[in-house]
Amino acid sequence: MRSWRTWVGIAVSGVFLVVAFRGQDFAKIWEVLRRADYRFLVPALGLYFAGVWVRAVRWSVLLRPVAALAPRQTFPVVVVGYTANNVLPLRTGEVVRSYILGARYGVRKTSALATIAVERLFDGLTMLGFMLAATTVISFTSDLRQLAIVAFVLFSGVLIGLFVLTLGGNLRDRILQVVLGPLPVTVADRVERMAESFLGGLGVLTRKADLALVAGTSLLAWLLEASMYWMVARSFGAELTDVFGVGAALLTTGVANLATLIPSSPGYVGPFEAGVSLVVNGALGVRPELALSFAILLHAALYFPITLIGLGEWWRQHISLGKVRSLADDPAAEVPSPDAPQTSPTRAAPVPPARGRGGEALGK
């Protein structure tokens, strides 16, 4: 709480909460929530956790170039990462996941973070695909069109950048030399080690079969979550279900999750509610109190069950919050793992080595 970044995130959440709740009648919201049929949450949560398992499968595929881990090993780490994002600021869950992999399996922090970057890329591209599919049945507002354009530019740039990093040859060498050249030797060496480890984590981008599997599991995971959104909408009766079909579920999933990319408080409170309302109230024309009630119940279903399970796993893993904080502050730091690795790293189809400032290959 002493970090200025934390307070900036809280302030951002406050702004979005004001936008989401502006002009709302709290008595009407409470009445809508009181009349909801909560039995639909049971199958909704089943769909959600099935999607979390598929994400664990996807991550095990992404990690193949650096460590051979089964989905049963990555699943609890994914759950703890979700929990950390829900209770800690600044998407600390990504650091927590890299910390656990380093402590238990000997995976370097920057390699783990590289695989998570590829995850986020495929998540963003899937959300864009959902929005594009929704345009066939739903008319976009100007706000939705602007969001789609910004997201397309952002993720296209990230996609191009990551693929450039996986290429060998003079282009990547020149990019690294431009970055490393002005730096002091000690700093440049640290950046060089980080680059080596990060490029290793991008190895899946050079493996076509694994890349196709990552794309397929990304689509399946988000379809399961979109199905959860559709199921939660059933809790509010015909007024919402009559307009909340497949296209609306895809669009709401895409917009709400793109909104959570905005730095905010733990759990993405504010941006998520604003994103859901932007679709359900703005594009579908559902009355404001019903749209916001749906957003609140949906966010609660996404937040509390996995957070409670993750806190239990956090305790079981004996994760040090102080260590996580120090790793978040020092991107070059690695996790000591005297008992790791428990699995043998694999290096099939390695990323071609980049050249350092003196022309030597990174990783030698």
Buried (B, 14 or more C-beta within 10 A) or exposed (E): EEEEEBEBBBEBBBBBBEBBBEEBEEEBBEEBBEEBEEEBBEBBBBBBBBBBBBBBBBBBBBBBBBBBBEBEBBBBBBBBBBBBBBBBBBBBBBBBBBBBBBBBBBBBBBBBBBBBBBBBBBBBBBBBBBBBBBBEEBEBEEEBEEBBEEBBEBBEEBBEEBEEBBBEEEEBBEBBBEBBEEBEEEEBBBBBBBBBBBBBBBBBBBBEEBBEBBBBBBBBBBBBBBBBBBBBBBBBBEEBBEBBBBBBBBBBBBBBBBBBBBBBBBBBBBBBBBBBBBBBBBBBEBBBBBBBBBBBBBBEBBBEBBBEBBBBBBEEBEBEEEBBBEBBEEBBBBBEBEEBBEBEBBEEBEBEBBBBBEEEEBBE
